[in-house]
Amino acid sequence: MPDDPRLAGEVTWTHPNYRGRWLVRQFDRSDIDGLAEEFSVGELKRFMSILGLLQGIASKEQSKIAQARARLDQATSLIHEEKLTLAKSLLSMAGHSVPVLVGERKSILQVEPNALSSLAADLMKSDGPTMSHQADPKRVLSAEITKELRQVKLVLWCQSDQLRPALYSGQNLAAAYSFTLLGGWVGWIQCANCGEFFRQSRRDKKWCSDACGNAYRVRQSQAKKRAEIARERKRR
């Protein structure tokens, strides 16, 4: 255990000979807020798309489900482009002499060009076709989240001298999916008016700005008036 557990919140375990800062700690909502800084645009867009699909299925709103599916396809294409860009960069490095990469604490790591070429080849592989838009949204959600949770493990968590089951992930993105499925308030939701994702300042906020809130209320009011006119016509 580290000398100062406050460095990483509630610590369960770490290697006794390792005094570094990468310690096991409890994942919370603030970590999800940091995803925008840590992950690529494609990865973040994919997380938000799956979150939107989850919300659409829960509320049974077909428009939200359709929006989430469209955004998921866009995110998949964007991630593929990001991988190709990284692969080209690795192949360029592999074409020179043995590269030297500087890591944390000024440690030196030498990587063989063949290893970079193999990594680039893996990045360039296709992830396979996405499920059709006619597919059951629940099956799409099941497949997408299951793929993200492959590295998540069931462990016994020791917190404040109490033992309880927990899910362990070495990756923040997979931890974010787990946190979402466990029902924690994520704090990110689709705007009820424009459909864009935004960070909620409170749980009951449904739109990203005052302008969108006003537009949403006007649209709802107009829809209510049209429904009343239609009912009045039927009576005549």
C-alpha positions in Angstrom: 0.0 0.0 0.0 1.3 3.5 -0.7 2.4 5.7 2.2 -0.3 8.3 1.5 -3.6 6.7 0.2 -5.1 10.1 -0.4 -3.1 10.2 -3.6 -5.6 8.0 -5.2 -8.7 7.9 -3.0 -9.7 4.5 -1.7 -6.8 2.2 -2.6 -7.3 -1.6 -2.7 -4.0 -2.9 -3.9 -0.8 -2.1 -5.7 2.5 -4.0 -6.1 4.6 -3.7 -2.9 7.7 -2.8 -4.8 6.0 -0.1 -6.9 5.6 3.3 -5.5 4.3 5.0 -8.6 1.1 7.1 -9.0 -1.0 4.6 -10.9 -3.0 3.1 -8.1 -6.3 1.3 -8.0 -9.1 3.7 -7.0 -12.9 4.0 -7.2 -14.2 5.4 -10.5 -16.7 8.2 -10.2 -18.7 10.7 -12.3 -15.8 13.3 -12.4 -13.8 10.7 -14.3 -16.4 10.7 -17.1 -16.1 14.5 -17.3 -12.4 14.0 -18.0 -13.0 11.7 -21.0 -13.1 14.7 -23.3 -9.5 15.5 -22.5 -8.2 11.9 -22.4 -9.7 10.2 -25.5 -9.9 10.9 -29.2 -12.9 12.7 -30.7 -14.1 9.4 -32.3 -13.9 7.4 -29.0 -15.8 10.2 -27.1 -18.4 10.5 -29.8 -18.9 6.7 -29.7 -19.4 6.7 -25.9 -21.9 9.5 -26.2 -23.7 7.7 -29.0 -24.0 4.5 -27.0 -25.2 6.6 -24.0 -27.8 8.2 -26.2 -28.9 4.7 -27.4 -29.2 3.6 -23.8 -31.3 6.6 -22.9 -33.5 6.3 -26.0 -34.3 2.6 -25.3 -35.0 3.5 -21.6 -37.5 6.2 -22.6 -38.8 4.3 -25.7 -38.3 7.4 -27.9 -37.8 6.2 -31.5 -36.4 9.6 -32.5 -33.6 9.4 -29.9 -32.8 5.8 -30.9 -32.5 6.9 -34.6 -30.3 9.8 -33.7 -28.1 7.6 -31.6 -27.7 5.0 -34.4 -26.8 7.7 -36.9 -24.2 9.2 -34.5 -22.8 5.7 -33.7 -22.2 5.1 -37.5 -20.4 8.5 -37.7 -18.3 7.7 -34.7 -17.3 4.3 -36.1 -16.1 5.9 -39.4 -14.2 8.6 -37.4 -12.4 6.1 -35.2 -11.4 4.1 -38.4 -9.9 7.3 -39.8 -8.1 8.1 -36.6 -6.6 4.6 -36.6 -5.4 5.0 -40.2 -3.7 8.3 -39.4 -1.9 6.7 -36.5 -1.0 3.6 -38.6 0.6 5.9 -41.2 2.6 7.7 -38.6 3.9 4.4 -37.2 4.8 3.1 -40.6 6.7 6.4 -41.2 8.7 5.8 -38.0 9.3 2.2 -38.9 11.0 3.3 -42.2 13.8 5.0 -40.3 16.4 3.5 -38.0 15.4 2.0 -34.7 13.2 4.6 -33.0 13.8 5.7 -29.4 10.7 6.7 -27.5 11.0 8.8 -24.3 8.5 7.7 -21.7 7.7 8.8 -18.1 10.5 9.7 -15.8 12.8 10.0 -18.8 13.0 6.3 -19.2 14.1 5.1 -22.6 12.3 2.5 -24.6 13.7 1.1 -27.9 11.1 -0.4 -30.3 12.0 -2.5 -33.3 10.6 -1.3 -36.7 9.0 -4.7 -37.3 7.0 -4.2 -34.1 5.7 -0.8 -35.3 4.8 -2.3 -38.6 2.8 -5.1 -36.9 1.0 -2.6 -34.7 0.2 -0.4 -37.8 -1.2 -3.5 -39.6 -3.5 -4.2 -36.6 -4.7 -0.7 -36.6 -5.5 -0.8 -40.3 -7.7 -3.9 -39.9 -11.4 -3.3 -40.3 -13.6 -3.7 -37.2 -16.3 -5.4 -39.4 -19.6 -4.1 -40.7 -21.9 -2.3 -38.2 -25.4 -3.8 -37.5 -28.1 -2.7 -39.9 -30.5 0.1 -39.0 -33.3 -2.5 -39.1 -31.6 -4.4 -36.2 -33.3 -4.4 -32.8 -31.8 -1.4 -30.9 -31.4 -3.6 -27.8 -29.3 -6.1 -29.7 -27.1 -3.3 -31.0 -26.7 -1.9 -27.5 -25.9 -5.3 -26.2 -23.2 -6.0 -28.8 -21.6 -2.6 -28.5 -21.3 -2.5 -24.7 -20.3 -6.2 -24.5 -17.4 -5.4 -26.8 -16.3 -2.6 -24.4 -16.5 -4.7 -21.3 -14.3 -7.6 -22.5 -11.4 -6.5 -20.3 -13.6 -5.7 -17.2 -13.2 -8.2 -14.3 -15.2 -9.1 -11.3 -13.0 -8.6 -8.1 -13.4 -8.4 -4.4 -13.0 -4.7 -3.4 -11.7 -3.8 0.1 -12.9 -0.3 1.0 -12.7 1.1 4.5 -12.1 -2.4 5.9 -15.3 -3.6 4.1 -15.3 -6.3 1.4 -17.8 -6.1 -1.5 -18.0 -7.3 -5.1 -16.8 -4.7 -7.7 -15.8 -4.4 -11.3 -12.2 -3.7 -12.1 -11.0 -2.0 -15.3 -7.6 -0.8 -16.4 -9.2 1.5 -18.9 -11.2 4.6 -18.1 -13.5 4.2 -21.1 -14.5 0.6 -20.1 -15.0 1.8 -16.6 -17.3 4.6 -17.9 -19.5 2.0 -19.6 -19.6 -0.1 -16.4 -20.4 3.0 -14.3 -23.3 3.9 -16.7 -24.7 0.4 -16.6 -24.7 0.4 -12.8 -27.1 3.3 -12.8 -24.9 6.1 -11.7 -25.8 9.6 -12.8 -23.4 10.2 -15.7 -24.2 13.9 -16.1 -24.2 13.8 -19.9 -27.5 13.8 -21.8 -28.9 14.6 -25.2 -30.6 18.0 -25.4 -34.4 17.6 -25.8 -34.4 20.3 -28.5 -31.3 20.0 -30.7 -30.1 16.5 -29.9 -26.6 17.5 -29.0 -24.9 16.1 -25.8 -24.3 18.4 -23.0 -23.1 18.3 -19.4 -26.0 18.6 -17.0 -25.6 21.1 -14.1 -28.5 19.4 -12.4 -30.4 16.1 -12.9 -33.6 17.6 -14.2 -32.0 19.9 -16.9 -33.2 18.7 -20.3 -31.6 21.2 -22.7 -28.1 22.5 -23.4 -29.0 26.3 -23.3 -31.7 28.7 -22.5 -32.3 29.2 -26.2 -32.9 25.5 -26.7 -35.1 25.5 -23.7 -37.3 28.3 -25.1 -37.4 26.6 -28.5 -38.4 23.3 -26.9 -41.3 24.9 -24.9 -42.5 26.8 -28.0 -42.6 23.7 -30.0 -44.4 21.8 -27.3 -47.0 24.5 -27.0 -47.5 24.6 -30.8 -47.9 20.8 -30.9 -50.5 21.0 -28.1 -52.5 23.7 -30.0 -52.4 21.7 -33.2 -53.7 18.6 -31.2 -56.5 20.7 -29.7 -57.5 22.1 -33.2 -57.5 18.6 -34.6 -59.8 17.3 -31.8 -62.1 20.3 -32.3 -62.4 19.5 -36.0 -63.3 15.9 -35.2 -66.2 17.0 -33.0 -67.6 19.1 -35.8 
